[in-house]
Amino acid sequence: MSAKVHLHLHVSDLAKSREFYEKFLGTGPVKVKDGYVKFLPDWAPVNLALSGGGAAGAGTIDHVGVQVAAVNTVMTELARVKAAGLPVREEMGVDCCHANQDKFWVQDPDGVEWEVYHLNYDLEGEVVAPRGTGLTLAKGGSCCAS
């Protein structure tokens, strides 16, 4: 087994979240227990566990990203997620986080945004963002404002 990032989210509605993640990840859970669901998708290096009992928007996660090795994987997963009926936000060729990326975003029922992306190339040089924002932007780019 290859390495996977483990994420455990407390969700406000386990059934809604299970349905969302089945569509987004393209597979059913590998474990279902009372108040608990676990996913191990083949295409993404993630071990995702969901537990019921959380409050919507109560977590501290800004967003979760899955970096894939090829643009073709982004496009394949984008087509699959769209076909599953989930709303997506596409950003192709965008300058973000000091790099050029092709990506798409989906949002789970509790507002956690998931980004599937390919890093096309790093951007050289930096420009300081307007004073007081605390951001440093890549030259000609923007920060990851999801």
C-alpha positions as CSV (number, residue, x, y, z in Angstrom):
1,M,0.0,0.0,0.0
2,S,1.3,3.5,-0.9
3,A,1.2,6.3,1.6
4,K,-2.1,8.1,2.1
5,V,-3.0,11.2,4.1
6,H,-5.5,10.5,6.8
7,L,-8.2,13.1,7.3
8,H,-11.0,12.7,9.9
9,L,-13.9,15.1,9.6
10,H,-16.8,15.6,12.1
11,V,-19.8,16.2,9.9
12,S,-23.2,17.6,10.7
13,D,-25.2,15.1,8.6
14,L,-23.4,11.7,8.0
15,A,-25.8,10.5,5.4
16,K,-25.5,13.7,3.3
17,S,-21.8,13.7,3.7
18,R,-21.5,10.0,2.7
19,E,-23.6,10.6,-0.4
20,F,-21.4,13.6,-1.3
21,Y,-18.1,11.8,-0.8
22,E,-19.3,8.7,-2.7
23,K,-19.9,11.0,-5.7
24,F,-16.8,13.1,-5.3
25,L,-14.4,10.2,-4.6
26,G,-16.2,7.9,-7.1
27,T,-16.4,4.9,-4.8
28,G,-18.3,3.6,-1.8
29,P,-17.0,3.5,1.7
30,V,-14.7,0.6,2.8
31,K,-16.1,0.7,6.3
32,V,-19.5,1.7,7.7
33,K,-20.2,1.7,11.4
34,D,-22.7,3.4,13.6
35,G,-21.8,7.1,13.3
36,Y,-18.7,6.4,11.2
37,V,-17.8,6.0,7.5
38,K,-14.3,5.5,5.9
39,F,-13.2,5.9,2.3
40,L,-10.0,4.7,0.6
41,P,-10.3,5.9,-3.1
42,D,-8.0,4.3,-5.6
43,W,-7.2,7.6,-7.5
44,A,-6.4,9.8,-4.5
45,P,-3.8,9.2,-1.7
46,V,-6.3,9.8,1.1
47,N,-7.8,7.8,3.9
48,L,-10.9,9.8,4.7
49,A,-12.9,9.1,7.9
50,L,-16.2,10.8,8.7
51,S,-18.0,10.9,12.0
52,G,-21.4,12.3,12.7
53,G,-22.1,14.9,15.4
54,G,-20.2,17.9,14.1
55,A,-21.7,21.3,13.5
56,A,-21.6,22.8,10.0
57,G,-18.7,25.1,9.5
58,A,-17.4,24.4,13.0
59,G,-14.0,22.9,11.9
60,T,-10.7,24.6,11.3
61,I,-10.0,23.2,7.8
62,D,-9.8,25.9,5.2
63,H,-9.7,23.5,2.3
64,V,-8.2,20.1,1.4
65,G,-6.3,19.4,-1.8
66,V,-5.3,16.4,-3.8
67,Q,-2.3,16.9,-6.0
68,V,-2.3,14.5,-8.9
69,A,0.6,13.6,-11.3
70,A,-1.0,14.6,-14.6
71,V,-3.5,17.1,-16.1
72,N,-5.2,14.1,-17.6
73,T,-6.1,12.9,-14.1
74,V,-7.6,16.3,-13.3
75,M,-9.7,16.2,-16.4
76,T,-10.8,12.6,-15.9
77,E,-11.8,13.2,-12.3
78,L,-13.5,16.5,-13.3
79,A,-15.6,14.7,-15.9
80,R,-16.5,11.9,-13.4
81,V,-17.5,14.4,-10.6
82,K,-19.6,16.4,-13.1
83,A,-21.3,13.3,-14.3
84,A,-22.1,12.4,-10.7
85,G,-24.0,15.7,-10.5
86,L,-21.8,17.6,-8.1
87,P,-21.4,21.4,-8.7
88,V,-17.8,22.2,-9.5
89,R,-15.7,25.3,-9.9
90,E,-13.0,25.0,-12.6
91,E,-9.8,26.9,-12.7
92,M,-7.5,25.9,-15.6
93,G,-4.1,27.6,-16.1
94,V,-4.6,29.7,-12.9
95,D,-1.7,31.3,-11.1
96,C,-2.1,30.3,-7.4
97,C,0.2,29.8,-4.5
98,H,3.3,30.7,-6.4
99,A,2.6,28.2,-9.2
100,N,0.5,27.7,-12.3
101,Q,-2.2,25.0,-11.8
102,D,-5.1,23.3,-13.5
103,K,-7.7,22.4,-10.9
104,F,-11.3,22.1,-9.9
105,W,-13.1,22.5,-6.6
106,V,-16.1,20.9,-4.9
107,Q,-17.7,21.7,-1.6
108,D,-19.0,19.1,0.9
109,P,-22.3,19.6,2.8
110,D,-20.5,21.2,5.7
111,G,-18.7,23.7,3.5
112,V,-15.3,22.0,3.3
113,E,-13.8,22.7,-0.1
114,W,-11.8,20.1,-1.9
115,E,-9.3,21.0,-4.6
116,V,-8.1,18.5,-7.2
117,Y,-5.1,20.0,-9.0
118,H,-2.0,19.5,-11.1
119,L,1.0,21.8,-10.6
120,N,2.0,22.8,-14.1
121,Y,5.0,24.9,-13.1
122,D,6.4,27.1,-10.4
123,L,6.3,30.9,-10.8
124,E,9.5,32.8,-10.4
125,G,9.7,36.0,-8.4
126,E,7.3,37.5,-5.9
127,V,5.3,40.7,-5.6
128,V,4.2,41.9,-2.2
129,A,0.4,42.2,-1.8
130,P,-1.2,45.4,-0.7
131,R,-0.2,46.5,2.8
132,G,-2.2,45.0,5.6
133,T,-3.3,41.9,3.8
134,G,-0.5,39.7,5.1
135,L,-0.3,38.0,1.7
136,T,2.6,37.5,-0.7
137,L,1.5,37.0,-4.2
138,A,3.4,35.2,-7.0
139,K,4.3,37.6,-9.8
140,G,1.2,37.9,-12.0
141,G,-0.7,35.5,-9.8
142,S,-3.1,35.4,-6.9
143,C,-3.3,33.6,-3.7
144,C,-5.4,30.5,-3.1
145,A,-8.7,32.2,-2.3
146,S,-11.1,29.3,-2.6
